[in-house]
Amino acid sequence: MSSFNIPQKVLSYAVLLRNIWGTHLLQGQNDTLRVTVAHLRRKIGTNAGQQYIGTDVGVGYRWLSPVIMHALLEQ
């Protein structure tokens, strides 16, 4: 079982939209990103109630704890 930890740096909505979908999506399409993050949260679940993805309202998202790769691959 392996894990990785991404520094708790906030990734802004604009950075995520640009890096995931490219420049063709407008920055105002944050709803697309919110839905995608909600699906991702459901997929990776929680670890004893600890969520992996935090929201900085009006700014973006950040990893809150290390992600256990083994748990992700089993789902």
N, C-alpha and C positions, 0 to 999 in steps of 0.2 A: 504494500500500500504506500503510495507516495502522495505528497502534498506540495502545494506551492503557495507562496504568500506574495501578493502584490501589494506594494506600499499603499497606505491609506490615502493616496492622492485622489482628489476629486477629478473625475472626468466629466467635463462639461457636456451639455446636450449637443452643442455644435460639434465638438470633437467626436463624440460617439456617432452622430448622424453622418458626418463626413467620412469617418473611417469604416463604418459598417455598410452604408448604402451608397457612398460616393457623393459627389458634389451635386448630383441631380435632385436631391431632396432639399427642400427649403428648410431653413432653420426653424420656421414656424410650425413644422410638423412634429412637434414634441409628443403628440398623442401616439404616433406610431412607435416612438421609442418607449413610452410608458407601457404600452400594451406588450411590447417585446420583453421588457424587463419583468413585467408581471408573469409572463409565461416562463421566463428563465428562472424566476424565483420559485415557481411551482415545480419546475423540473428538478432543480437542485435541492429543494426542500430546506430543512433546517437541521441543525446539530444541537440537540437538547434545548430547542427553543431559540438558539442563537441564529439570527439571519446572516447570510453571507453578503448581501448587497444592501447598502444603506443609501438613503435618498437625502441629498442636500437640496431642499426645496428651492426652486428657482435657479439652481446652479447645475446640478448633475448627479452622478452616482459615484459611489466608492465601495471597494471591497472592505468588509468589516472583520473578517477572520480568514484564516487559511482555508483553502478548498481542498478537501480530500479527494484526490482523483479516483481512488477505488470506489468510493460512494457514487461518484458521477457516472462511472462506466457501468455500474450495475443497473442503473435505471433505464 
